[in-house]
Amino acid sequence: MNPAPSLDSIKYHVYLLRSRKNATLYIGYTNNIERRLKEHNSGLVEYTRKYVPWEVVYYESFVSLIDAKKREKSLKSFGKAYSGLKLRIENSLNKKEGAG
């Protein structure tokens, strides 16, 4: 059995953003969530430009880039993985800004 990875070895993240403008959701992967969120909010990503501003509502971390890409692809297929995730994090998706 392999030991759990150290936090230093986690390098890739699959993330779910929500537009504060209209609650549109966006799925992506990156090796730096803070930088990527700034890129989305600065209009550097064509698809997300029209829905600025964005906020991170969920992310998963991976040691393997291949695993992160596979997870992103499974979520972007909008099948059971995506609907299951939305059910698991429904309170985060429905949380209004400033609500406790």
C-alpha positions in Angstrom: 0.0 0.0 0.0 1.3 3.4 -1.0 1.4 6.2 1.7 -0.7 9.2 1.2 0.9 11.9 -0.9 2.5 14.8 0.9 1.0 18.3 0.3 4.2 19.2 -1.5 3.6 16.5 -4.2 0.0 17.7 -5.0 0.5 19.8 -8.1 -2.7 19.7 -10.2 -6.2 20.8 -9.5 -9.6 20.4 -11.2 -11.8 23.3 -10.2 -15.3 24.5 -10.5 -16.0 28.2 -10.9 -19.3 30.0 -10.6 -19.9 33.3 -12.2 -21.1 36.0 -9.8 -22.8 37.6 -12.7 -25.3 34.9 -13.6 -24.3 31.6 -11.7 -22.8 30.0 -14.9 -20.5 27.1 -14.0 -17.1 26.4 -15.5 -14.8 23.4 -15.1 -11.1 23.4 -15.7 -7.7 22.1 -14.5 -4.5 24.0 -13.5 -1.3 23.7 -11.5 -2.1 27.1 -9.8 -5.7 27.9 -8.8 -5.0 31.5 -7.6 -3.2 32.4 -10.9 -5.9 30.7 -13.0 -8.7 32.5 -11.2 -7.0 35.8 -11.9 -6.7 34.9 -15.6 -10.4 34.1 -15.7 -11.4 37.3 -13.9 -9.0 39.4 -16.1 -10.7 38.3 -19.2 -7.8 36.3 -20.5 -9.9 33.1 -21.0 -12.2 33.6 -24.0 -15.0 31.4 -22.9 -15.3 32.9 -19.4 -14.7 36.5 -20.4 -18.4 37.4 -20.7 -19.3 36.0 -17.3 -16.8 37.9 -15.1 -16.4 37.9 -12.1 -15.8 34.3 -11.1 -15.3 32.5 -7.8 -14.0 29.1 -6.9 -16.7 27.0 -5.4 -14.9 23.6 -5.5 -11.6 22.0 -6.3 -10.0 18.6 -6.2 -6.2 18.1 -6.1 -4.1 15.4 -7.8 -0.4 14.3 -7.8 -0.8 13.1 -11.5 -1.5 15.4 -14.4 -3.1 12.5 -16.2 -5.5 11.9 -13.4 -6.5 15.6 -13.2 -7.1 15.6 -17.0 -9.2 12.5 -16.8 -11.3 13.9 -13.9 -11.8 17.2 -15.8 -12.9 15.3 -18.9 -15.4 13.1 -16.9 -16.9 16.2 -15.3 -17.1 18.0 -18.7 -19.0 15.1 -20.2 -21.9 16.4 -18.0 -23.0 12.8 -17.1 -23.1 11.0 -13.7 -19.8 12.5 -12.5 -21.0 16.1 -13.0 -24.5 15.6 -11.6 -23.1 13.6 -8.6 -20.7 16.5 -7.9 -23.4 19.1 -8.1 -25.5 17.0 -5.6 -22.5 16.7 -3.2 -21.8 20.4 -3.2 -25.3 21.8 -3.7 -25.1 24.0 -0.6 -21.9 25.6 -1.9 -23.5 26.2 -5.3 -26.6 27.7 -3.8 -24.9 29.8 -1.2 -25.6 33.5 -1.7 -22.8 36.0 -1.2 -22.7 37.1 2.4 -24.9 34.2 3.7 -23.6 32.4 6.8 
